[in-house]
Amino acid sequence: MAVPKCKVSKARRDKRRGSNWKLSAPSVTVCPKCGEPVMPHRACKSCGTYNGRQVVSVEAE
């Protein structure tokens, strides 16, 4: 059975693991109807359209 020869400190362990867990920012597109920023493959929150058609009814403010 494999047994570690020396204890690996938390700093050394976390330095090794740190480069693999970087989060990337979500991509944002522009709604073609109203111009608001929208996450891709989701209905627009301001106008309620998706793929060129009205999907969600949005109340006027």
N, C-alpha and C positions, 0 to 999 in steps of 0.2 A: 504494500500500500504506500502511496506517495505521501510523504510527510515533509512540510516545509522545514528547512534548516534553521531559519531565523524568522522572527516575527516581522511582518511588513507593516510599517507605521501607517497611520491613517492618511498622513500627508502624501506619502509615496504612492499609496494605493489610489487616492483620489486624483493625483496628478496623471496617473496612467489612464484612469477611466474618464477624465474630464473632456478629452477631445472627441469622444464618441457620442456625447449627449447634447450637442449644441442644437438648440431649437431654431428653426428658420421662421421668419415672419410670414404670415399668411399672404398669399397673393391677392391683389385687389384689382378688379376691372371696373369699367365705367358703364353705367346703365345707358343703353342706347336711347331710351325714351326721355329720361329726366336728367341724366348726367351725373347722378349721385354715385359715389363709390360703393361697389357691391362685391361680396365674395363670389367667386365663380360657382356656377351650378346651383344657385340659390335665387329665390324670388327677391325682387327689389323691395325694401321695406318702405320706401317713400311713395312709390307709385303702384306696387303690387303686380308688376309684369314679370314674366319669365318666358324666354324664347319667343318674344314678339306677341304674346297674348296675355290678357288679363287673367291672373290666377287667384290673387288674393284681393278682397275688397278692402280698401283703405279709407278710413274716415277722414274727412277734411278737418283741419285744425281750426 
